[in-house]
Amino acid sequence: MIQLGSYTFKNLIMESLFKLKSSERKFRGVIVAHDMTAKERQECKELVQDAKLQESQDVSGEFIYRVRALPPPGKMRITKIRVRT
């Protein structure tokens, strides 16, 4: 676990993680994830359940529902995403 001085640095690192997939073999298995408090994990779990429920109730099949976090940490919401056809 590492702690960074600002959210700007954290966001820069998180946005660059895709580069690990094309790196040396020993770094391809590295996993980096956001650290969440117990309250945030519970909130995320509940939102994921709500998103799955909304997706199952969408009879059109045009949309999927995913939990996304907004820039200030801990601000999660369900996002409706149009499926590409």
PDB file with one MODEL, atoms N, CA, C and O in Angstrom:
MODEL        1
ATOM      1  N   MET A   1       0.853  -1.169   0.000  1.00  0.00           N
ATOM      2  CA  MET A   1       0.000   0.000   0.000  1.00  0.00           C
ATOM      3  C   MET A   1       0.899   1.230   0.000  1.00  0.00           C
ATOM      4  O   MET A   1       1.901   1.296   0.711  1.00  0.00           O
ATOM      5  N   ILE A   2       0.511   2.195  -0.813  1.00  0.00           N
ATOM      6  CA  ILE A   2       1.248   3.452  -0.823  1.00  0.00           C
ATOM      7  C   ILE A   2       0.281   4.597  -0.571  1.00  0.00           C
ATOM      8  O   ILE A   2      -0.909   4.508  -0.874  1.00  0.00           O
ATOM      9  N   GLN A   3       0.813   5.664  -0.015  1.00  0.00           N
ATOM     10  CA  GLN A   3       0.013   6.856   0.234  1.00  0.00           C
ATOM     11  C   GLN A   3       0.661   8.003  -0.521  1.00  0.00           C
ATOM     12  O   GLN A   3       1.865   8.231  -0.406  1.00  0.00           O
ATOM     13  N   LEU A   4      -0.138   8.718  -1.288  1.00  0.00           N
ATOM     14  CA  LEU A   4       0.372   9.821  -2.098  1.00  0.00           C
ATOM     15  C   LEU A   4      -0.018  11.153  -1.471  1.00  0.00           C
ATOM     16  O   LEU A   4      -0.985  11.246  -0.715  1.00  0.00           O
ATOM     17  N   GLY A   5       0.756  12.176  -1.803  1.00  0.00           N
ATOM     18  CA  GLY A   5       0.542  13.492  -1.217  1.00  0.00           C
ATOM     19  C   GLY A   5      -0.701  14.210  -1.700  1.00  0.00           C
ATOM     20  O   GLY A   5      -1.238  15.056  -0.985  1.00  0.00           O
ATOM     21  N   SER A   6      -1.178  13.888  -2.912  1.00  0.00           N
ATOM     22  CA  SER A   6      -2.371  14.571  -3.414  1.00  0.00           C
ATOM     23  C   SER A   6      -3.147  13.642  -4.347  1.00  0.00           C
ATOM     24  O   SER A   6      -2.620  12.653  -4.856  1.00  0.00           O
ATOM     25  N   TYR A   7      -4.397  13.990  -4.549  1.00  0.00           N
ATOM     26  CA  TYR A   7      -5.248  13.204  -5.444  1.00  0.00           C
ATOM     27  C   TYR A   7      -4.815  13.372  -6.899  1.00  0.00           C
ATOM     28  O   TYR A   7      -5.090  12.509  -7.733  1.00  0.00           O
ATOM     29  N   THR A   8      -4.148  14.465  -7.199  1.00  0.00           N
ATOM     30  CA  THR A   8      -3.663  14.688  -8.559  1.00  0.00           C
ATOM     31  C   THR A   8      -2.657  13.611  -8.944  1.00  0.00           C
ATOM     32  O   THR A   8      -2.735  13.044 -10.034  1.00  0.00           O
ATOM     33  N   PHE A   9      -1.711  13.330  -8.048  1.00  0.00           N
ATOM     34  CA  PHE A   9      -0.717  12.286  -8.318  1.00  0.00           C
ATOM     35  C   PHE A   9      -1.378  10.925  -8.437  1.00  0.00           C
ATOM     36  O   PHE A   9      -1.040  10.131  -9.314  1.00  0.00           O
ATOM     37  N   LYS A  10      -2.323  10.666  -7.547  1.00  0.00           N
ATOM     38  CA  LYS A  10      -3.030   9.386  -7.580  1.00  0.00           C
ATOM     39  C   LYS A  10      -3.759   9.216  -8.905  1.00  0.00           C
ATOM     40  O   LYS A  10      -3.699   8.151  -9.520  1.00  0.00           O
ATOM     41  N   ASN A  11      -4.446  10.263  -9.345  1.00  0.00           N
ATOM     42  CA  ASN A  11      -5.188  10.182 -10.601  1.00  0.00           C
ATOM     43  C   ASN A  11      -4.255   9.984 -11.791  1.00  0.00           C
ATOM     44  O   ASN A  11      -4.582   9.236 -12.712  1.00  0.00           O
ATOM     45  N   LEU A  12      -3.105  10.640 -11.785  1.00  0.00           N
ATOM     46  CA  LEU A  12      -2.132  10.445 -12.867  1.00  0.00           C
ATOM     47  C   LEU A  12      -1.666   8.991 -12.934  1.00  0.00           C
ATOM     48  O   LEU A  12      -1.548   8.415 -14.016  1.00  0.00           O
ATOM     49  N   ILE A  13      -1.409   8.417 -11.780  1.00  0.00           N
ATOM     50  CA  ILE A  13      -0.968   7.015 -11.726  1.00  0.00           C
ATOM     51  C   ILE A  13      -2.090   6.094 -12.203  1.00  0.00           C
ATOM     52  O   ILE A  13      -1.854   5.195 -13.010  1.00  0.00           O
ATOM     53  N   MET A  14      -3.304   6.313 -11.709  1.00  0.00           N
ATOM     54  CA  MET A  14      -4.422   5.448 -12.071  1.00  0.00           C
ATOM     55  C   MET A  14      -4.736   5.534 -13.565  1.00  0.00           C
ATOM     56  O   MET A  14      -5.135   4.542 -14.174  1.00  0.00           O
ATOM     57  N   GLU A  15      -4.558   6.712 -14.150  1.00  0.00           N
ATOM     58  CA  GLU A  15      -4.816   6.874 -15.584  1.00  0.00           C
ATOM     59  C   GLU A  15      -3.743   6.225 -16.449  1.00  0.00           C
ATOM     60  O   GLU A  15      -3.972   5.979 -17.633  1.00  0.00           O
ATOM     61  N   SER A  16      -2.581   5.946 -15.877  1.00  0.00           N
ATOM     62  CA  SER A  16      -1.468   5.375 -16.639  1.00  0.00           C
ATOM     63  C   SER A  16      -1.336   3.866 -16.464  1.00  0.00           C
ATOM     64  O   SER A  16      -0.422   3.261 -17.023  1.00  0.00           O
ATOM     65  N   LEU A  17      -2.220   3.261 -15.711  1.00  0.00           N
ATOM     66  CA  LEU A  17      -2.102   1.828 -15.412  1.00  0.00           C
ATOM     67  C   LEU A  17      -2.213   0.939 -16.636  1.00  0.00           C
ATOM     68  O   LEU A  17      -1.689  -0.175 -16.635  1.00  0.00           O
ATOM     69  N   PHE A  18      -2.880   1.404 -17.675  1.00  0.00           N
ATOM     70  CA  PHE A  18      -3.020   0.583 -18.876  1.00  0.00           C
ATOM     71  C   PHE A  18      -1.656   0.226 -19.465  1.00  0.00           C
ATOM     72  O   PHE A  18      -1.534  -0.765 -20.185  1.00  0.00           O
ATOM     73  N   LYS A  19      -0.642   1.015 -19.170  1.00  0.00           N
ATOM     74  CA  LYS A  19       0.693   0.772 -19.703  1.00  0.00           C
ATOM     75  C   LYS A  19       1.330  -0.490 -19.112  1.00  0.00           C
ATOM     76  O   LYS A  19       2.253  -1.052 -19.702  1.00  0.00           O
ATOM     77  N   LEU A  20       0.846  -0.932 -17.962  1.00  0.00           N
ATOM     78  CA  LEU A  20       1.386  -2.151 -17.347  1.00  0.00           C
ATOM     79  C   LEU A  20       1.140  -3.379 -18.221  1.00  0.00           C
ATOM     80  O   LEU A  20       1.942  -4.312 -18.212  1.00  0.00           O
ATOM     81  N   LYS A  21       0.052  -3.388 -18.965  1.00  0.00           N
ATOM     82  CA  LYS A  21      -0.278  -4.548 -19.794  1.00  0.00           C
ATOM     83  C   LYS A  21       0.771  -4.793 -20.875  1.00  0.00           C
ATOM     84  O   LYS A  21       0.999  -5.934 -21.276  1.00  0.00           O
ATOM     85  N   SER A  22       1.406  -3.725 -21.344  1.00  0.00           N
ATOM     86  CA  SER A  22       2.406  -3.891 -22.395  1.00  0.00           C
ATOM     87  C   SER A  22       3.833  -3.792 -21.853  1.00  0.00           C
ATOM     88  O   SER A  22       4.780  -3.631 -22.624  1.00  0.00           O
ATOM     89  N   SER A  23       3.987  -3.886 -20.548  1.00  0.00           N
ATOM     90  CA  SER A  23       5.313  -3.779 -19.943  1.00  0.00           C
ATOM     91  C   SER A  23       5.992  -5.150 -19.881  1.00  0.00           C
ATOM     92  O   SER A  23       5.497  -6.129 -20.439  1.00  0.00           O
ATOM     93  N   GLU A  24       7.118  -5.197 -19.201  1.00  0.00           N
ATOM     94  CA  GLU A  24       7.850  -6.462 -19.043  1.00  0.00           C
ATOM     95  C   GLU A  24       6.959  -7.501 -18.375  1.00  0.00           C
ATOM     96  O   GLU A  24       6.027  -7.159 -17.647  1.00  0.00           O
ATOM     97  N   ARG A  25       7.248  -8.748 -18.624  1.00  0.00           N
ATOM     98  CA  ARG A  25       6.436  -9.853 -18.119  1.00  0.00           C
ATOM     99  C   ARG A  25       6.250  -9.803 -16.595  1.00  0.00           C
ATOM    100  O   ARG A  25       5.160 -10.086 -16.099  1.00  0.00           O
ATOM    101  N   LYS A  26       7.296  -9.448 -15.859  1.00  0.00           N
ATOM    102  CA  LYS A  26       7.215  -9.467 -14.394  1.00  0.00           C
ATOM    103  C   LYS A  26       6.260  -8.407 -13.841  1.00  0.00           C
ATOM    104  O   LYS A  26       5.819  -8.527 -12.698  1.00  0.00           O
ATOM    105  N   PHE A  27       5.928  -7.368 -14.625  1.00  0.00           N
ATOM    106  CA  PHE A  27       5.031  -6.321 -14.153  1.00  0.00           C
ATOM    107  C   PHE A  27       3.589  -6.507 -14.620  1.00  0.00           C
ATOM    108  O   PHE A  27       2.702  -5.788 -14.158  1.00  0.00           O
ATOM    109  N   ARG A  28       3.338  -7.439 -15.509  1.00  0.00           N
ATOM    110  CA  ARG A  28       1.993  -7.627 -16.048  1.00  0.00           C
ATOM    111  C   ARG A  28       0.995  -8.119 -15.006  1.00  0.00           C
ATOM    112  O   ARG A  28      -0.206  -7.886 -15.142  1.00  0.00           O
ATOM    113  N   GLY A  29       1.471  -8.786 -13.984  1.00  0.00           N
ATOM    114  CA  GLY A  29       0.584  -9.312 -12.950  1.00  0.00           C
ATOM    115  C   GLY A  29       0.320  -8.344 -11.808  1.00  0.00           C
ATOM    116  O   GLY A  29      -0.363  -8.696 -10.846  1.00  0.00           O
ATOM    117  N   VAL A  30       0.851  -7.134 -11.900  1.00  0.00           N
ATOM    118  CA  VAL A  30       0.668  -6.146 -10.839  1.00  0.00           C
ATOM    119  C   VAL A  30      -0.769  -5.623 -10.878  1.00  0.00           C
ATOM    120  O   VAL A  30      -1.292  -5.274 -11.937  1.00  0.00           O
ATOM    121  N   ILE A  31      -1.386  -5.578  -9.712  1.00  0.00           N
ATOM    122  CA  ILE A  31      -2.755  -5.088  -9.602  1.00  0.00           C
ATOM    123  C   ILE A  31      -2.743  -3.842  -8.737  1.00  0.00           C
ATOM    124  O   ILE A  31      -2.173  -3.840  -7.646  1.00  0.00           O
ATOM    125  N   VAL A  32      -3.367  -2.794  -9.219  1.00  0.00           N
ATOM    126  CA  VAL A  32      -3.472  -1.542  -8.478  1.00  0.00           C
ATOM    127  C   VAL A  32      -4.949  -1.207  -8.359  1.00  0.00           C
ATOM    128  O   VAL A  32      -5.675  -1.221  -9.353  1.00  0.00           O
ATOM    129  N   ALA A  33      -5.395  -0.905  -7.143  1.00  0.00           N
ATOM    130  CA  ALA A  33      -6.806  -0.589  -6.921  1.00  0.00           C
ATOM    131  C   ALA A  33      -6.920   0.537  -5.901  1.00  0.00           C
ATOM    132  O   ALA A  33      -5.999   0.790  -5.124  1.00  0.00           O
ATOM    133  N   HIS A  34      -8.049   1.192  -5.920  1.00  0.00           N
ATOM    134  CA  HIS A  34      -8.331   2.231  -4.944  1.00  0.00           C
ATOM    135  C   HIS A  34      -8.556   1.588  -3.587  1.00  0.00           C
ATOM    136  O   HIS A  34      -9.135   0.505  -3.499  1.00  0.00           O
ATOM    137  N   ASP A  35      -8.105   2.240  -2.537  1.00  0.00           N
ATOM    138  CA  ASP A  35      -8.359   1.774  -1.186  1.00  0.00           C
ATOM    139  C   ASP A  35      -9.639   2.435  -0.699  1.00  0.00           C
ATOM    140  O   ASP A  35      -9.787   3.653  -0.796  1.00  0.00           O
ATOM    141  N   MET A  36     -10.560   1.642  -0.180  1.00  0.00           N
ATOM    142  CA  MET A  36     -11.822   2.191   0.296  1.00  0.00           C
ATOM    143  C   MET A  36     -12.024   1.826   1.755  1.00  0.00           C
ATOM    144  O   MET A  36     -11.569   0.776   2.208  1.00  0.00           O
ATOM    145  N   THR A  37     -12.702   2.686   2.483  1.00  0.00           N
ATOM    146  CA  THR A  37     -13.055   2.399   3.861  1.00  0.00           C
ATOM    147  C   THR A  37     -14.161   1.349   3.867  1.00  0.00           C
ATOM    148  O   THR A  37     -14.747   1.051   2.826  1.00  0.00           O
ATOM    149  N   ALA A  38     -14.442   0.796   5.030  1.00  0.00           N
ATOM    150  CA  ALA A  38     -15.504  -0.204   5.143  1.00  0.00           C
ATOM    151  C   ALA A  38     -16.849   0.393   4.721  1.00  0.00           C
ATOM    152  O   ALA A  38     -17.651  -0.277   4.071  1.00  0.00           O
ATOM    153  N   LYS A  39     -17.090   1.644   5.088  1.00  0.00           N
ATOM    154  CA  LYS A  39     -18.334   2.310   4.715  1.00  0.00           C
ATOM    155  C   LYS A  39     -18.429   2.474   3.196  1.00  0.00           C
ATOM    156  O   LYS A  39     -19.490   2.254   2.613  1.00  0.00           O
ATOM    157  N   GLU A  40     -17.314   2.861   2.551  1.00  0.00           N
ATOM    158  CA  GLU A  40     -17.300   3.028   1.098  1.00  0.00           C
ATOM    159  C   GLU A  40     -17.508   1.694   0.391  1.00  0.00           C
ATOM    160  O   GLU A  40     -18.214   1.629  -0.616  1.00  0.00           O
ATOM    161  N   ARG A  41     -16.895   0.624   0.912  1.00  0.00           N
ATOM    162  CA  ARG A  41     -17.090  -0.705   0.307  1.00  0.00           C
ATOM    163  C   ARG A  41     -18.545  -1.134   0.393  1.00  0.00           C
ATOM    164  O   ARG A  41     -19.087  -1.686  -0.564  1.00  0.00           O
ATOM    165  N   GLN A  42     -19.188  -0.883   1.541  1.00  0.00           N
ATOM    166  CA  GLN A  42     -20.593  -1.241   1.715  1.00  0.00           C
ATOM    167  C   GLN A  42     -21.472  -0.432   0.762  1.00  0.00           C
ATOM    168  O   GLN A  42     -22.388  -0.976   0.146  1.00  0.00           O
ATOM    169  N   GLU A  43     -21.194   0.869   0.641  1.00  0.00           N
ATOM    170  CA  GLU A  43     -21.946   1.720  -0.278  1.00  0.00           C
ATOM    171  C   GLU A  43     -21.788   1.232  -1.721  1.00  0.00           C
ATOM    172  O   GLU A  43     -22.758   1.188  -2.478  1.00  0.00           O
ATOM    173  N   CYS A  44     -20.569   0.870  -2.089  1.00  0.00           N
ATOM    174  CA  CYS A  44     -20.299   0.370  -3.442  1.00  0.00           C
ATOM    175  C   CYS A  44     -21.056  -0.932  -3.688  1.00  0.00           C
ATOM    176  O   CYS A  44     -21.639  -1.126  -4.754  1.00  0.00           O
ATOM    177  N   LYS A  45     -21.044  -1.803  -2.717  1.00  0.00           N
ATOM    178  CA  LYS A  45     -21.737  -3.087  -2.844  1.00  0.00           C
ATOM    179  C   LYS A  45     -23.237  -2.869  -3.058  1.00  0.00           C
ATOM    180  O   LYS A  45     -23.850  -3.529  -3.897  1.00  0.00           O
ATOM    181  N   GLU A  46     -23.828  -1.938  -2.294  1.00  0.00           N
ATOM    182  CA  GLU A  46     -25.246  -1.650  -2.440  1.00  0.00           C
ATOM    183  C   GLU A  46     -25.546  -1.021  -3.808  1.00  0.00           C
ATOM    184  O   GLU A  46     -26.550  -1.351  -4.438  1.00  0.00           O
ATOM    185  N   LEU A  47     -24.683  -0.128  -4.257  1.00  0.00           N
ATOM    186  CA  LEU A  47     -24.876   0.489  -5.563  1.00  0.00           C
ATOM    187  C   LEU A  47     -24.762  -0.530  -6.695  1.00  0.00           C
ATOM    188  O   LEU A  47     -25.506  -0.459  -7.672  1.00  0.00           O
ATOM    189  N   VAL A  48     -23.838  -1.472  -6.566  1.00  0.00           N
ATOM    190  CA  VAL A  48     -23.691  -2.514  -7.581  1.00  0.00           C
ATOM    191  C   VAL A  48     -24.962  -3.361  -7.642  1.00  0.00           C
ATOM    192  O   VAL A  48     -25.423  -3.708  -8.729  1.00  0.00           O
ATOM    193  N   GLN A  49     -25.526  -3.694  -6.490  1.00  0.00           N
ATOM    194  CA  GLN A  49     -26.776  -4.455  -6.474  1.00  0.00           C
ATOM    195  C   GLN A  49     -27.900  -3.665  -7.145  1.00  0.00           C
ATOM    196  O   GLN A  49     -28.682  -4.221  -7.917  1.00  0.00           O
ATOM    197  N   ASP A  50     -27.975  -2.355  -6.843  1.00  0.00           N
ATOM    198  CA  ASP A  50     -28.992  -1.504  -7.472  1.00  0.00           C
ATOM    199  C   ASP A  50     -28.783  -1.431  -8.984  1.00  0.00           C
ATOM    200  O   ASP A  50     -29.747  -1.465  -9.748  1.00  0.00           O
ATOM    201  N   ALA A  51     -27.532  -1.331  -9.414  1.00  0.00           N
ATOM    202  CA  ALA A  51     -27.228  -1.263 -10.847  1.00  0.00           C
ATOM    203  C   ALA A  51     -27.648  -2.554 -11.551  1.00  0.00           C
ATOM    204  O   ALA A  51     -28.203  -2.513 -12.649  1.00  0.00           O
ATOM    205  N   LYS A  52     -27.384  -3.690 -10.921  1.00  0.00           N
ATOM    206  CA  LYS A  52     -27.797  -4.970 -11.501  1.00  0.00           C
ATOM    207  C   LYS A  52     -29.313  -5.056 -11.598  1.00  0.00           C
ATOM    208  O   LYS A  52     -29.843  -5.566 -12.584  1.00  0.00           O
ATOM    209  N   LEU A  53     -30.011  -4.562 -10.585  1.00  0.00           N
ATOM    210  CA  LEU A  53     -31.470  -4.565 -10.600  1.00  0.00           C
ATOM    211  C   LEU A  53     -31.992  -3.682 -11.730  1.00  0.00           C
ATOM    212  O   LEU A  53     -32.888  -4.088 -12.470  1.00  0.00           O
ATOM    213  N   GLN A  54     -31.436  -2.471 -11.867  1.00  0.00           N
ATOM    214  CA  GLN A  54     -31.856  -1.568 -12.944  1.00  0.00           C
ATOM    215  C   GLN A  54     -31.598  -2.180 -14.311  1.00  0.00           C
ATOM    216  O   GLN A  54     -32.413  -2.046 -15.224  1.00  0.00           O
ATOM    217  N   GLU A  55     -30.451  -2.859 -14.450  1.00  0.00           N
ATOM    218  CA  GLU A  55     -30.123  -3.485 -15.736  1.00  0.00           C
ATOM    219  C   GLU A  55     -31.091  -4.618 -16.059  1.00  0.00           C
ATOM    220  O   GLU A  55     -31.479  -4.793 -17.214  1.00  0.00           O
ATOM    221  N   SER A  56     -31.480  -5.381 -15.052  1.00  0.00           N
ATOM    222  CA  SER A  56     -32.417  -6.481 -15.300  1.00  0.00           C
ATOM    223  C   SER A  56     -33.818  -5.966 -15.626  1.00  0.00           C
ATOM    224  O   SER A  56     -34.584  -6.646 -16.309  1.00  0.00           O
ATOM    225  N   GLN A  57     -34.157  -4.773 -15.143  1.00  0.00           N
ATOM    226  CA  GLN A  57     -35.477  -4.198 -15.407  1.00  0.00           C
ATOM    227  C   GLN A  57     -35.526  -3.435 -16.731  1.00  0.00           C
ATOM    228  O   GLN A  57     -36.610  -3.081 -17.194  1.00  0.00           O
ATOM    229  N   ASP A  58     -34.377  -3.179 -17.342  1.00  0.00           N
ATOM    230  CA  ASP A  58     -34.334  -2.468 -18.623  1.00  0.00           C
ATOM    231  C   ASP A  58     -34.635  -3.468 -19.735  1.00  0.00           C
ATOM    232  O   ASP A  58     -33.768  -4.243 -20.138  1.00  0.00           O
ATOM    233  N   VAL A  59     -35.875  -3.440 -20.225  1.00  0.00           N
ATOM    234  CA  VAL A  59     -36.307  -4.413 -21.221  1.00  0.00           C
ATOM    235  C   VAL A  59     -35.783  -4.106 -22.617  1.00  0.00           C
ATOM    236  O   VAL A  59     -35.777  -4.982 -23.481  1.00  0.00           O
ATOM    237  N   SER A  60     -35.342  -2.869 -22.847  1.00  0.00           N
ATOM    238  CA  SER A  60     -34.878  -2.500 -24.187  1.00  0.00           C
ATOM    239  C   SER A  60     -33.533  -3.141 -24.517  1.00  0.00           C
ATOM    240  O   SER A  60     -33.251  -3.412 -25.684  1.00  0.00           O
ATOM    241  N   GLY A  61     -32.705  -3.386 -23.512  1.00  0.00           N
ATOM    242  CA  GLY A  61     -31.383  -3.953 -23.749  1.00  0.00           C
ATOM    243  C   GLY A  61     -30.388  -2.965 -24.330  1.00  0.00           C
ATOM    244  O   GLY A  61     -29.286  -3.353 -24.718  1.00  0.00           O
ATOM    245  N   GLU A  62     -30.761  -1.694 -24.395  1.00  0.00           N
ATOM    246  CA  GLU A  62     -29.894  -0.667 -24.967  1.00  0.00           C
ATOM    247  C   GLU A  62     -28.845  -0.138 -23.988  1.00  0.00           C
ATOM    248  O   GLU A  62     -27.849   0.457 -24.400  1.00  0.00           O
ATOM    249  N   PHE A  63     -29.068  -0.355 -22.712  1.00  0.00           N
ATOM    250  CA  PHE A  63     -28.205   0.250 -21.713  1.00  0.00           C
ATOM    251  C   PHE A  63     -27.657  -0.783 -20.731  1.00  0.00           C
ATOM    252  O   PHE A  63     -28.275  -1.817 -20.477  1.00  0.00           O
ATOM    253  N   ILE A  64     -26.479  -0.474 -20.188  1.00  0.00           N
ATOM    254  CA  ILE A  64     -25.938  -1.215 -19.055  1.00  0.00           C
ATOM    255  C   ILE A  64     -25.761  -0.202 -17.929  1.00  0.00           C
ATOM    256  O   ILE A  64     -25.665   0.998 -18.184  1.00  0.00           O
ATOM    257  N   TYR A  65     -25.720  -0.661 -16.733  1.00  0.00           N
ATOM    258  CA  TYR A  65     -25.622   0.212 -15.571  1.00  0.00           C
ATOM    259  C   TYR A  65     -24.372  -0.169 -14.779  1.00  0.00           C
ATOM    260  O   TYR A  65     -24.180  -1.332 -14.423  1.00  0.00           O
ATOM    261  N   ARG A  66     -23.530   0.823 -14.512  1.00  0.00           N
ATOM    262  CA  ARG A  66     -22.274   0.586 -13.809  1.00  0.00           C
ATOM    263  C   ARG A  66     -22.100   1.619 -12.707  1.00  0.00           C
ATOM    264  O   ARG A  66     -22.614   2.734 -12.795  1.00  0.00           O
ATOM    265  N   VAL A  67     -21.374   1.234 -11.676  1.00  0.00           N
ATOM    266  CA  VAL A  67     -21.063   2.146 -10.581  1.00  0.00           C
ATOM    267  C   VAL A  67     -19.766   2.857 -10.934  1.00  0.00           C
ATOM    268  O   VAL A  67     -18.762   2.217 -11.246  1.00  0.00           O
ATOM    269  N   ARG A  68     -19.793   4.167 -10.883  1.00  0.00           N
ATOM    270  CA  ARG A  68     -18.627   4.993 -11.192  1.00  0.00           C
ATOM    271  C   ARG A  68     -18.405   5.969 -10.054  1.00  0.00           C
ATOM    272  O   ARG A  68     -19.351   6.403  -9.397  1.00  0.00           O
ATOM    273  N   ALA A  69     -17.143   6.310  -9.828  1.00  0.00           N
ATOM    274  CA  ALA A  69     -16.806   7.269  -8.778  1.00  0.00           C
ATOM    275  C   ALA A  69     -16.545   8.630  -9.394  1.00  0.00           C
ATOM    276  O   ALA A  69     -15.925   8.738 -10.452  1.00  0.00           O
ATOM    277  N   LEU A  70     -17.016   9.648  -8.736  1.00  0.00           N
ATOM    278  CA  LEU A  70     -16.757  11.022  -9.148  1.00  0.00           C
ATOM    279  C   LEU A  70     -15.439  11.476  -8.542  1.00  0.00           C
ATOM    280  O   LEU A  70     -14.965  10.845  -7.596  1.00  0.00           O
ATOM    281  N   PRO A  71     -14.831  12.534  -9.041  1.00  0.00           N
ATOM    282  CA  PRO A  71     -13.512  12.963  -8.579  1.00  0.00           C
ATOM    283  C   PRO A  71     -13.310  13.076  -7.066  1.00  0.00           C
ATOM    284  O   PRO A  71     -12.325  12.528  -6.573  1.00  0.00           O
ATOM    285  N   PRO A  72     -14.170  13.747  -6.296  1.00  0.00           N
ATOM    286  CA  PRO A  72     -13.894  13.700  -4.864  1.00  0.00           C
ATOM    287  C   PRO A  72     -14.073  12.269  -4.375  1.00  0.00           C
ATOM    288  O   PRO A  72     -15.123  11.675  -4.617  1.00  0.00           O
ATOM    289  N   PRO A  73     -13.094  11.703  -3.703  1.00  0.00           N
ATOM    290  CA  PRO A  73     -13.184  10.304  -3.259  1.00  0.00           C
ATOM    291  C   PRO A  73     -14.452  10.021  -2.464  1.00  0.00           C
ATOM    292  O   PRO A  73     -14.903  10.841  -1.665  1.00  0.00           O
ATOM    293  N   GLY A  74     -15.003   8.865  -2.699  1.00  0.00           N
ATOM    294  CA  GLY A  74     -16.187   8.439  -1.971  1.00  0.00           C
ATOM    295  C   GLY A  74     -17.504   8.867  -2.582  1.00  0.00           C
ATOM    296  O   GLY A  74     -18.555   8.555  -2.022  1.00  0.00           O
ATOM    297  N   LYS A  75     -17.496   9.561  -3.692  1.00  0.00           N
ATOM    298  CA  LYS A  75     -18.726  10.026  -4.336  1.00  0.00           C
ATOM    299  C   LYS A  75     -19.080   9.082  -5.478  1.00  0.00           C
ATOM    300  O   LYS A  75     -18.770   9.366  -6.635  1.00  0.00           O
ATOM    301  N   MET A  76     -19.719   7.973  -5.166  1.00  0.00           N
ATOM    302  CA  MET A  76     -20.068   6.977  -6.174  1.00  0.00           C
ATOM    303  C   MET A  76     -21.519   7.146  -6.609  1.00  0.00           C
ATOM    304  O   MET A  76     -22.369   7.596  -5.842  1.00  0.00           O
ATOM    305  N   ARG A  77     -21.780   6.770  -7.870  1.00  0.00           N
ATOM    306  CA  ARG A  77     -23.136   6.835  -8.401  1.00  0.00           C
ATOM    307  C   ARG A  77     -23.293   5.785  -9.489  1.00  0.00           C
ATOM    308  O   ARG A  77     -22.313   5.243  -9.998  1.00  0.00           O
ATOM    309  N   ILE A  78     -24.540   5.510  -9.833  1.00  0.00           N
ATOM    310  CA  ILE A  78     -24.830   4.568 -10.913  1.00  0.00           C
ATOM    311  C   ILE A  78     -24.899   5.351 -12.215  1.00  0.00           C
ATOM    312  O   ILE A  78     -25.575   6.376 -12.301  1.00  0.00           O
ATOM    313  N   THR A  79     -24.191   4.857 -13.227  1.00  0.00           N
ATOM    314  CA  THR A  79     -24.153   5.503 -14.534  1.00  0.00           C
ATOM    315  C   THR A  79     -24.836   4.612 -15.559  1.00  0.00           C
ATOM    316  O   THR A  79     -24.592   3.406 -15.612  1.00  0.00           O
ATOM    317  N   LYS A  80     -25.686   5.211 -16.364  1.00  0.00           N
ATOM    318  CA  LYS A  80     -26.395   4.509 -17.432  1.00  0.00           C
ATOM    319  C   LYS A  80     -25.585   4.677 -18.708  1.00  0.00           C
ATOM    320  O   LYS A  80     -25.364   5.803 -19.153  1.00  0.00           O
ATOM    321  N   ILE A  81     -25.133   3.565 -19.308  1.00  0.00           N
ATOM    322  CA  ILE A  81     -24.262   3.595 -20.472  1.00  0.00           C
ATOM    323  C   ILE A  81     -24.960   2.913 -21.646  1.00  0.00           C
ATOM    324  O   ILE A  81     -25.461   1.795 -21.519  1.00  0.00           O
ATOM    325  N   ARG A  82     -24.988   3.594 -22.784  1.00  0.00           N
ATOM    326  CA  ARG A  82     -25.595   3.011 -23.983  1.00  0.00           C
ATOM    327  C   ARG A  82     -24.673   1.919 -24.532  1.00  0.00           C
ATOM    328  O   ARG A  82     -23.466   2.122 -24.659  1.00  0.00           O
ATOM    329  N   VAL A  83     -25.250   0.770 -24.852  1.00  0.00           N
ATOM    330  CA  VAL A  83     -24.488  -0.347 -25.413  1.00  0.00           C
ATOM    331  C   VAL A  83     -24.241  -0.074 -26.875  1.00  0.00           C
ATOM    332  O   VAL A  83     -25.162   0.302 -27.600  1.00  0.00           O
ATOM    333  N   ARG A  84     -23.022  -0.254 -27.318  1.00  0.00           N
ATOM    334  CA  ARG A  84     -22.694  -0.060 -28.733  1.00  0.00           C
ATOM    335  C   ARG A  84     -23.199  -1.243 -29.542  1.00  0.00           C
ATOM    336  O   ARG A  84     -23.042  -2.396 -29.142  1.00  0.00           O
ATOM    337  N   THR A  85     -23.800  -0.949 -30.669  1.00  0.00           N
ATOM    338  CA  THR A  85     -24.292  -2.042 -31.517  1.00  0.00           C
ATOM    339  C   THR A  85     -23.643  -2.009 -32.857  1.00  0.00           C
ATOM    340  O   THR A  85     -23.933  -2.854 -33.705  1.00  0.00           O
TER     341      THR A  85
ENDMDL
END
